[in-house]
């Protein structure tokens, strides 16, 4: 019997906590319909946020740095997921991340 996991990473800004056009960027990891939400401790200017691409849109230095950081976080999460799959361990969205 073959089992398959669903795995999804989503980045968004919390529009309910905006201060000076800045909002915290959050991430959600979903595995097999169960999710965990994390705050990435990064701020994004809401005027330059693209919801569809889940990245900052602008050629400003701050946007480039944020997009680079989001790419690194995404890569690390995918790498963790792949390692767990390779070891055939149970994959849960419960987070025990010390540093990203």
Buried (B, 14 or more C-beta within 10 A) or exposed (E): EEEEEEBEBEBBBEEEEEEEEBBBBBBBBBBEEEEBEBEBEBBBBBEBBEEEEBBBBBEEEBBEEBBEBBEEBBEEBEEEBEEBEEEEEEBEBEEEEEEE
